[in-house]
């Protein structure tokens, strides 16, 4: 594998690990989350424990696959958009769990979901299977954003 491909694969994996670790760092709950009003359509807690590991693994696989096979412009674009989405996802985690600013958190999560769309499109263009595997991640981000807008409206 060419050195730039190895570097791109490493960058993608580092972003996924940063995303997982950073979100976990700020999501330490102090009991505040249990006090907010949640919609009746919120998924049960165990779903969160299933979907997030799945999402991180699939995104990592998609980025590795792109780094291994796609043209440099597509690899760079996918990593850049994913990196920006990670920034806003971690921003959401901090704003939501530390600042408790539900409106700003909802906007940050919606931005995350929007910034992930190019990654999904690029992945679909290079691997139908991995593109399909990323669909639950994209759906989850929009569900999470909708939940957050609901939190903001009801609290």
PAKOL-109785 format. One record per residue (C-alpha): residue number from 1; residue in one letter; x negated, y negated, z negated. Coordinates in pm, 1 decimal. Example, Ala and Ser with C-alpha at 12.3 -4.5 7.8 and 13.67 -1.06 7.14 Angstrom:
% PAKOL-109785
+-----+---+----------+----------+----------+
|   k | r |       px |       py |       pz |
+-----+---+----------+----------+----------+
|   1 | A |  -1230.0 |    450.0 |   -780.0 |
|   2 | S |  -1367.0 |    106.0 |   -714.0 |
+-----+---+----------+----------+----------+
This chain:
% PAKOL-109785
+-----+---+----------+----------+----------+
|   k | r |       px |       py |       pz |
+-----+---+----------+----------+----------+
|   1 | X |      0.0 |      0.0 |      0.0 |
|   2 | X |   -129.6 |   -347.1 |     89.5 |
|   3 | X |   -249.2 |   -561.7 |   -202.8 |
|   4 | X |     28.5 |   -819.1 |   -150.2 |
|   5 | X |    285.5 |   -537.8 |   -169.2 |
|   6 | X |    135.2 |   -411.4 |   -495.2 |
|   7 | X |    136.2 |   -764.8 |   -635.1 |
|   8 | X |    496.9 |   -813.5 |   -526.5 |
|   9 | X |    603.9 |   -485.0 |   -683.3 |
|  10 | X |    431.3 |   -580.1 |  -1008.1 |
|  11 | X |    591.0 |   -926.6 |  -1001.3 |
|  12 | X |    935.1 |   -771.6 |   -955.2 |
|  13 | X |    886.5 |   -525.8 |  -1240.5 |
|  14 | X |    748.0 |   -801.1 |  -1467.7 |
|  15 | X |   1058.8 |  -1010.2 |  -1394.4 |
|  16 | X |   1288.2 |   -719.3 |  -1483.1 |
|  17 | X |   1097.1 |   -653.0 |  -1807.1 |
|  18 | X |   1101.0 |  -1024.6 |  -1892.3 |
|  19 | X |   1475.7 |  -1030.4 |  -1829.1 |
|  20 | X |   1541.0 |   -726.6 |  -2047.9 |
|  21 | X |   1308.1 |   -831.9 |  -2326.1 |
|  22 | X |   1407.6 |  -1197.6 |  -2327.4 |
|  23 | X |   1778.2 |  -1123.9 |  -2330.2 |
|  24 | X |   1730.0 |   -876.7 |  -2612.9 |
|  25 | X |   1524.9 |  -1130.3 |  -2809.5 |
|  26 | X |   1792.1 |  -1400.5 |  -2810.3 |
|  27 | X |   2087.4 |  -1164.5 |  -2836.5 |
|  28 | X |   2008.9 |  -1085.4 |  -3197.0 |
|  29 | X |   2341.7 |  -1141.2 |  -3356.2 |
|  30 | X |   2393.6 |  -1329.7 |  -3678.2 |
|  31 | X |   2762.7 |  -1245.6 |  -3700.3 |
|  32 | X |   2867.9 |  -1554.3 |  -3504.7 |
|  33 | X |   2968.1 |  -1354.5 |  -3194.6 |
|  34 | X |   3215.0 |  -1147.0 |  -3397.2 |
|  35 | X |   3394.8 |  -1465.8 |  -3503.0 |
|  36 | X |   3478.6 |  -1597.7 |  -3156.2 |
|  37 | X |   3811.7 |  -1528.6 |  -2988.5 |
|  38 | X |   3769.1 |  -1272.2 |  -2711.4 |
|  39 | X |   4011.0 |  -1192.9 |  -2428.9 |
|  40 | X |   4206.1 |   -868.6 |  -2437.7 |
|  41 | X |   4045.5 |   -768.3 |  -2106.6 |
|  42 | X |   3690.1 |   -774.7 |  -2246.4 |
|  43 | X |   3525.6 |   -435.0 |  -2189.3 |
|  44 | X |   3458.8 |   -223.2 |  -2498.0 |
|  45 | X |   3118.8 |   -272.2 |  -2663.5 |
|  46 | X |   2978.3 |     64.0 |  -2548.5 |
|  47 | X |   3011.4 |    -45.8 |  -2184.0 |
|  48 | X |   2750.9 |   -317.2 |  -2246.8 |
|  49 | X |   2507.6 |    -50.2 |  -2368.1 |
|  50 | X |   2559.8 |    149.4 |  -2049.0 |
|  51 | X |   2571.7 |   -120.2 |  -1782.9 |
|  52 | X |   2266.8 |   -325.3 |  -1882.4 |
|  53 | X |   2011.8 |    -41.3 |  -1871.3 |
|  54 | X |   2164.9 |     68.8 |  -1540.2 |
|  55 | X |   2138.2 |   -287.3 |  -1405.0 |
|  56 | X |   1774.5 |   -328.6 |  -1507.3 |
|  57 | X |   1673.9 |      6.5 |  -1356.8 |
|  58 | X |   1853.6 |    -54.3 |  -1026.5 |
|  59 | X |   1720.5 |   -408.5 |   -988.5 |
|  60 | X |   1369.4 |   -279.0 |  -1058.0 |
|  61 | X |   1412.0 |     -5.6 |   -796.9 |
|  62 | X |   1547.9 |   -253.7 |   -542.7 |
|  63 | X |   1258.5 |   -495.2 |   -593.7 |
|  64 | X |   1004.0 |   -213.1 |   -575.9 |
|  65 | X |   1165.2 |    -80.5 |   -256.8 |
|  66 | X |   1162.3 |   -425.6 |    -98.3 |
|  67 | X |    799.8 |   -481.5 |   -199.8 |
|  68 | X |    709.8 |   -145.5 |    -45.1 |
|  69 | X |    892.0 |   -186.2 |    285.9 |
|  70 | X |   1023.5 |   -533.3 |    369.5 |
|  71 | X |    852.9 |   -817.5 |    552.1 |
|  72 | X |    673.6 |  -1067.6 |    326.7 |
|  73 | X |    935.3 |  -1339.7 |    380.3 |
|  74 | X |   1212.4 |  -1110.8 |    253.6 |
|  75 | X |   1006.9 |   -986.4 |    -39.0 |
|  76 | X |    914.8 |  -1339.8 |   -141.7 |
|  77 | X |   1272.7 |  -1460.1 |   -104.2 |
|  78 | X |   1413.7 |  -1171.1 |   -308.1 |
|  79 | X |   1161.5 |  -1223.9 |   -587.3 |
|  80 | X |   1213.1 |  -1601.2 |   -587.0 |
|  81 | X |   1592.4 |  -1577.7 |   -606.7 |
|  82 | X |   1575.8 |  -1304.2 |   -868.1 |
|  83 | X |   1322.0 |  -1505.8 |  -1068.4 |
|  84 | X |   1554.4 |  -1806.8 |  -1062.1 |
|  85 | X |   1846.5 |  -1587.2 |  -1168.9 |
|  86 | X |   1637.2 |  -1448.7 |  -1455.8 |
|  87 | X |   1561.2 |  -1803.7 |  -1569.1 |
|  88 | X |   1932.5 |  -1886.6 |  -1584.0 |
|  89 | X |   2018.6 |  -1552.0 |  -1746.6 |
|  90 | X |   1766.9 |  -1614.1 |  -2023.4 |
|  91 | X |   1888.7 |  -1971.6 |  -2047.9 |
|  92 | X |   2241.0 |  -1831.7 |  -2093.5 |
|  93 | X |   2124.7 |  -1599.8 |  -2368.9 |
|  94 | X |   1955.1 |  -1882.9 |  -2556.2 |
|  95 | X |   2242.8 |  -2129.2 |  -2511.8 |
|  96 | X |   2508.4 |  -1871.9 |  -2598.5 |
|  97 | X |   2349.9 |  -1700.9 |  -2898.1 |
|  98 | X |   2132.1 |  -1977.5 |  -3039.0 |
|  99 | X |   2309.0 |  -2303.5 |  -2954.4 |
| 100 | X |   2663.8 |  -2161.9 |  -2933.2 |
| 101 | X |   2740.7 |  -2400.2 |  -2646.3 |
| 102 | X |   2999.3 |  -2187.5 |  -2465.9 |
| 103 | X |   3059.4 |  -2426.8 |  -2174.3 |
| 104 | X |   2691.2 |  -2463.6 |  -2087.1 |
| 105 | X |   2640.6 |  -2090.1 |  -2133.2 |
| 106 | X |   2925.8 |  -2009.7 |  -1894.1 |
| 107 | X |   2781.1 |  -2239.5 |  -1627.0 |
| 108 | X |   2437.7 |  -2084.8 |  -1671.6 |
| 109 | X |   2576.3 |  -1733.8 |  -1629.2 |
| 110 | X |   2775.1 |  -1833.3 |  -1321.7 |
| 111 | X |   2453.7 |  -1976.9 |  -1176.6 |
| 112 | X |   2282.2 |  -1646.1 |  -1251.4 |
| 113 | X |   2551.9 |  -1457.3 |  -1062.5 |
| 114 | X |   2531.1 |  -1690.0 |   -762.7 |
| 115 | X |   2150.5 |  -1675.7 |   -748.2 |
| 116 | X |   2166.2 |  -1296.1 |   -743.5 |
| 117 | X |   2370.3 |  -1287.8 |   -421.3 |
| 118 | X |   2066.0 |  -1334.3 |   -192.0 |
| 119 | X |   1886.0 |  -1044.2 |   -363.9 |
| 120 | X |   2185.8 |   -823.2 |   -295.8 |
| 121 | X |   2206.4 |   -936.4 |     66.9 |
| 122 | X |   1836.3 |   -878.9 |    128.1 |
| 123 | X |   1855.6 |   -539.0 |    -39.8 |
| 124 | X |   2154.9 |   -436.1 |    172.4 |
| 125 | X |   1964.0 |   -535.8 |    486.6 |
| 126 | X |   1682.3 |   -296.4 |    391.6 |
| 127 | X |   1859.4 |    -14.6 |    207.5 |
| 128 | X |   2230.8 |     55.4 |    215.3 |
| 129 | X |   2201.7 |    290.0 |    -84.5 |
| 130 | X |   2017.6 |     39.9 |   -304.1 |
| 131 | X |   2245.8 |   -239.5 |   -187.5 |
| 132 | X |   2546.1 |    -34.9 |   -296.7 |
| 133 | X |   2370.6 |     49.7 |   -623.8 |
| 134 | X |   2335.1 |   -325.4 |   -692.9 |
| 135 | X |   2706.1 |   -396.3 |   -647.0 |
| 136 | X |   2790.9 |   -305.5 |  -1011.4 |
| 137 | X |   2523.9 |   -554.1 |  -1125.7 |
| 138 | X |   2680.4 |   -830.3 |   -919.2 |
| 139 | X |   3032.3 |   -742.1 |  -1037.0 |
| 140 | X |   2910.7 |   -731.8 |  -1396.5 |
| 141 | X |   2756.2 |  -1078.6 |  -1370.6 |
| 142 | X |   3080.3 |  -1229.4 |  -1241.0 |
| 143 | X |   3282.4 |  -1046.7 |  -1509.7 |
| 144 | X |   3041.0 |  -1176.5 |  -1773.9 |
| 145 | X |   3071.2 |  -1530.4 |  -1635.7 |
| 146 | X |   3452.8 |  -1502.9 |  -1641.7 |
| 147 | X |   3435.1 |  -1378.3 |  -2000.6 |
| 148 | X |   3219.1 |  -1673.4 |  -2093.4 |
| 149 | X |   3455.4 |  -1923.0 |  -1934.4 |
| 150 | X |   3732.5 |  -1756.4 |  -2135.6 |
| 151 | X |   3526.1 |  -1785.0 |  -2454.1 |
| 152 | X |   3474.0 |  -2153.5 |  -2382.8 |
| 153 | X |   3844.3 |  -2213.0 |  -2320.8 |
| 154 | X |   3958.6 |  -2030.4 |  -2635.4 |
| 155 | X |   3699.4 |  -2132.5 |  -2893.1 |
+-----+---+----------+----------+----------+
